Amino acid sequence: MTGHQNAPEKDTSLGSKLKKGIAWQYLQTIFVTIFNFGAGIVLARLLDPVDFGVFAAVTAIANMLLLQVNFGWPATLLRAKTLYEPLLSTVFWLMQAAAIVLMVIVLFSVPFLGRFYEDTRFAPVMILLCLQFFIVPFNTINGSILRWKMHYALVSRISMLVVVISSSCGIFLAYKGFGVYSLVISGILSSVLLTAIMAIYAPWKPIFRFSLAEVKPHFDFTWRLHLNNSLNMLAGRIDNMMIGKLLGIMPLGIYVKAFSLGRMPVDLLGSKLYQMFFTALSHVRENQADSLLLFQKMCGTLTFVIYLPLVILFHISEGFVTNLYGEKWADAVLPMQIMIIGSFATVISMTCGVFCDAQNLVKRETKVQCLNVLLTITAVVIGSKWGLVGVASGIAINAFILLVLMKNILSKGLNLNWHDLWKPVWPNVCASLAGILSASTLIYLLENSYMPTDLVQMLFISMAAFIGYGLTWFFLAIKLKDHPELQTLLDSSKSVLKIFRNRK
């Protein structure tokens, strides 16, 4: 009887922490979005597309190598039932060993890569960025301790502070004429600050203790997850590698801006919520019914908060890019709109990926990620014949194909059908269609007086999309009181309002 009595209390605690975490992550996303908008505008006006192109070409490779340092250990630590010293120190020293090996490889390979991209800045930028290899192990352990304990409110506050400091430093350096190096130094400063501050709240220090026996029980999951993460990142970065060579560094800078803006709501919120939802799903992974319910609530939450900004960005993209970033970025508008269309599918496929990882379906996911890499390469090679628009179209189509493939994994592994996936999402799809219809109707009514770059018109079009989306969603929430995903969203909204009231 004792076990049965304690179980509901544990679930309630997990649910409470999850709702609070969602609220804080949403607040963090709003803050980071607004601040990064401002910082991105300033940087885009201070720097040239070629600076962003060099940075993108380097980070496409550096981030792949950085992932090899991580090797899936952060997720493994979040998934562990307990975090104890021998495990933490062993993971730390494994990561440091990987950092040393990869840094040696970088030092020997940068001359060749510099000739490949035909830019003398490639080698020094690459070496500077790869210094983060030795910082990441510290950040992984301290950050995992905080996230494992579900201290996501604290992590959000730390992240917001770091964004302000590092971005401000990047802007100052860009103003002083450091060019692409302003982006590099800003990134390094962000890693250092994040690690240092997290170490204050999770005061762990490595000891000289190493035991493979401590990581052996986790290794099968870890290396399979790492393989999938590597393939997923390769699929997301190989387009940058290939565009830099096929179309040039300048078009690559334009493409990166289009891609980042088209995926911005997904990347800003989705990546932040991944670890939190992964932790929660891992806690209940042995109960398939609870796991499915939590997964559906996650789908409902992510599509709710991400679809609206996607709708708004699509309709004001031309004015948004040219007014904020300048005419030199105008070529990014159409590729950005195409990327936004693909982002509607990416939200759901990303959520399916979290579920697969938590349920240890990583072996099945490997085949999908391999296919994803091949599809991305095909999209870039074929699409490059029509320039950036062709590449963007291929990447967007690939996003919908990936959604189908990820859903099929869950169908075979957990008997998830399309109804299970569609149920939490359809209210937000309906709200999105209403937002699109409202904004498009206003644009049609403006007729010849419509000017995409007019700030007042952009504001009214955004409001039209917001009202159409909001009213439709609110109507469905009132009518569907037995819809658990809608109720979760209402509860999360109340949590956000409660935080505001407490702050006052």
Salt bridges, closest charged atoms under 4 A:
ASP48 OD1 - LYS328 NZ 3.67
ASP51 OD1 - ARG121 NH1 3.00
ASP119 OD1 - ARG121 NE 3.28
ASP220 OD1 - ARG224 NE 3.29
ASP267 OD1 - ARG263 NH2 3.37
GLU485 OE1 - LYS423 NZ 3.19
GLU485 OE1 - HIS483 ND1 3.12
ASP491 OD2 - LYS19 NZ 3.42
